[in-house]
């Protein structure tokens, strides 16, 4: 568990590079002069939901190299199916450097069983927008899966976390 209550953590949002494939649109540079044909809108949306007092940074590896020596406390990686292997590589490297690593996106939601190997500290399974803000505002990210299927369960989890936070003082 990482407690966010006693410190204002910095969160780095990472979009891993796409492999050379149809998904990567690597040939687009020759046509329109840009390195990447799609923006990481999911990560940008979640970064925008972060409370203003928390510093955030967004790095897109399809545009430039990821700064592995970041001063961020938490690294949040978005993951499509074609980014799966690179997301794991990045997660292992960030964890080796002592960072808490969170993953979410279409692939952890579609195939959550592929994210049970403890490479990531927290796995958002489902619409992250539903649970992310609750986790951050309560000041605690608990290792494991954060599932958003079923609003009742989300609220029960939030209330239980709030209760534990109050008990811890």
N, C-alpha and C positions, 0 to 999 in steps of 0.2 A: 504494500500500500504506500502511496505517496500522499503525504498531507500537503495540501496547498493553503492551509489555514494560517500558517505562521510566516509565510513568505509569499511575495507576489512572483509567481513563476513566469519565465519566458517560455513561450510555446513556438516551436519551429514546425511549420507545415511543409511537408515534402511531397512533391510529385515525382516519382521515380521515372527514369527514362524508359521509353518504349524500345523494345528490340527492333532491329531492322525487319520491318514487316509492313503489310498494308496498314496496320494500326498506327504505325509510327509516322507515316506521311513524310519520310525523310526526303523524298524527291521534290517536295513543295518549294524548297528554297530556290531551285532553278526556275520555277514558274512565277512565284510571287515575291521572292526575296525575304521570306521569314523562315526561321528554323523549325517552327512547330506549327501545326495546323489546328491545334485545339488548346484551349486554356483550361486549367484545372478549376473549373467553376465550383465543384463540390467543396474542395479545400478552401477556396476563397469565401464561399458562403459560411462555412463553419468558422473560419478565422474572423469573419465579420460578426459572428454571434458571440465572440469572446468579449467578456467585460472590458471596457475601455482601459481600466487600470492595469490590465495584463498586457505586457509587450508581446507582440506576435511578429513573425517573419514568415514569408512564403518563398520557398525555393523550388524552381521547376528545373529538374535535371535535363529536360528536353531543350532547354535554352542555355543553361550554363551549369558548370560543375557544382555539386553540393558541397557546402562547407561542413566537413565532418568535425571540425574543431569549434563548432558553435558554442556559444555561452548559454544556449537554451537548456532549460531543466527538463522539458518534455518535448519529444519529437513525435509528431502525428503524421503518419504516412497514409496517403490515399492509395488504393490498390484496385486496378482492373485486372482481369485474368492474365493479360499479356505482361503485366508488370510484376506478377507474383514472385518470380525468382529474384529479380532486382530488389523488390521490397524486402525480401528476406535477407539479402546481402547487406542492405543498408541498416536494417534493424539489428543484425548481429554486430555490425561495426559501431553503431551508436550505443548499444548496450555495453559493448566492451569499453566504451569511453564513459560509462556510468550514467547514461541518460535513461529516463523512463521512455519506453517506446509504445505508442498507441497506433493501431491500424483500423481503418474503416474503408468503406466504399463498396462498390458493386460485388467484388469477388468475395470478401469476407461474409457478405450477406448471402450470396448464392451458394458458396461452398464453405461454411464455417468449420467443417471437419478438417479442412486443410490448414487451419490456424490453431491447432491444439498442441503444437510441439513446443510451446513456451518460448518461441522466438520473440513474441510480442508480449508486453506486460498487460495490455488491455486490448481487447478486440471488440469493436462496435459492430454488432450484427443487426442490420436493419437500418432504418432511417436515423442516422446519427443526430440530425437536427432535433429529434424528440428528446434525447437523453443527454446530449453533450452539455447543454447549458445547466441542467440540473447538477451534473457531476461537478462542473467548475464552480457554480455558485455555492454548493454545499462544501466546497473546499477539499474534496477527497476523490481520488481516482483509485478504485479498488482493482487489483489485478484480476484477470479473468475475462469473461464475456459480459458485455452489456447488451442485452437484447431489448429491442424496442417493440417486438410483437406483443400486443396486448397492453393498452394504456394502464389498466389496473395494476399490472405487475410493475410497470415503470414507477407509478406513484408509490406503491408499497416499498420498492427498493429505495426511493428517494426519502421516504419517511423513516425507514430503518437507518439509513445513513445519517440523517439529521439527528435522530435519537442518539446514535453512537457518538456523534460529534459533540452534542450537548453533554453527554455523560463523561467524555474525555476532558471537557472544560475548555 
